[in-house]
Amino acid sequence: MKILAVDYGDSRTGLAYCDRYESIAAPLGTVFEKSPEKCFQKIIATAKEQGSELIVVGHPLNMDGSLGPRAKLCEELAERIERESGIKTLLWDERVTTVQAIGILNETNVHGKKRKEVIDTVAATLILESYLDFRKKKA
């Protein structure tokens, strides 16, 4: 199944994808958009362009599992994506992906402006890897 992962942010939204074989999560890029409406449109356009059959939206729960403002925004985004695109959409716990992404970028010596440009894409890739691992274990 072709899957698109989304790490939704205020001004940067990371995207990652996998092919129908679900073998590996790959970075797709970052949407640099402060307008929620324009960001939404770009996510939908990318999903359709990629032939996505499922969209996984990172769900940034608080460490205690409660919902904060960002988690609620992600829920609204996921609901709207599914409603308006017709593509099945689900939320996936992303509590530690940004920390993991920072660690990966530290290990690869990516700093400054370059880090800001790719951190959300790395986080989206980690979200998708986590979801793919779950699917493999479940199968």
N, C-alpha and C positions, 0 to 999 in steps of 0.2 A: 504494500500500500504506500502510495506517495504521501508523505507527511511534511507539513510546514510547521516549524516551531517559532513562537513569538515571545520575545522578552520586551514587554511594553514599558516605555518610559515617557517622561514629560517632553523631552526634546530629541531623544535617540531611542529607536526601537530596533533591537537586534533580530535577525531572521536566520534560520537554519533549515535545512531540508534533508530528506533522505529519498532514495529512489524506491521503486516498488518492491525491491528485494529486502528493504529495511536492514541492509548490511552495515551502513555507517552513516553517522550524522555529519553533515558538512556545513560549514558556514556559508551563508548566502549574501550577507551584507547588512548594512545598517541603514535604516530610514531616518534621515535627519529632518524632522518635522515637528514643530511645536504645536501646530493646529491638530487637535484630536480628529477632526473630520478628514483632513487631508491624509493623516497617518492611516486612518481606517481605510480610506480609498486605496492607498498604496499597498496595504496588507492584502486587501481583496484582489487587487490587480496582480500582485505577485503570486498569490495562491492559484489564481486561474491560469496565469502564465506557466506555472510549474505543473499544472494538472493535479494539484493537491486533492486528495480524497479525505484528508483529516487535517485539522489545524489544532495544534497543542499550544495553549496560551499559558505562560508561566504564571503561577498563582503565588504571590509573595506573602504568605501567611507570616504572622509574628511567630517568634520562636516558641511561644506557648500554644500555638495553633489558632489563636484568635485572628479575627479579620481587622485589618487596619484600612485606612483610606485607599491606599494603592491596591490592596487586594480587591476591594469593592469596585474600583475602576476597571480592573482586569476582568472581573466577573461580568460587568456591563459590556465590556468590549467583546468578550467571548460570546455572550448571548446575542449581541448585535451581528457579529460575524456570521453566526449560524443562521440567524433569522433572515438576513439580507442576502447572503451568498448561497445558502442552501448546502454549504459544506459543513459536515459534522465537525463540531468544535468541542474541545474539552479543556478543563483547567488541570494543570499539573504543578504540584508543590515544588517551588523553586527557592526554598528558604536559604540554601547555602550556595547557590550557583554563582552569585557575584563574588563571594569570597573565594570560591574555587577559581573563577576566571582571573581574579587578581593574582592568585598564586601561580597560575599558568603563565600569565604575562610577566610576572617577576622572574620566573625560571627562564623565560625566553628573552629576557632583557628588553622588554617593550615598555617604554616610559613616555611621559609627557603627552603631547598632542596625539601621537600615534595610539597610545593606550586608550584615550577617550574615544577615538574613532572605531576601535575594535572590541572594546570590553563587552558591549551589549550583544554583539554577534557571537563572541565566545560564550557568553552566558546562555544565549539561545541554543547554541550547539550542545552545551552541557544539559540543558533542559531536555532536548531531544534524545541525547544519549541515555539519560536516565529513563525516559519513557520507553525507548527501544529495549533497554535491559529488562524493564518490567514485562514487556510483551513477550520477550524470549523466555523468561522464567515462567510466565503464565502458560505458555504454549505446551 
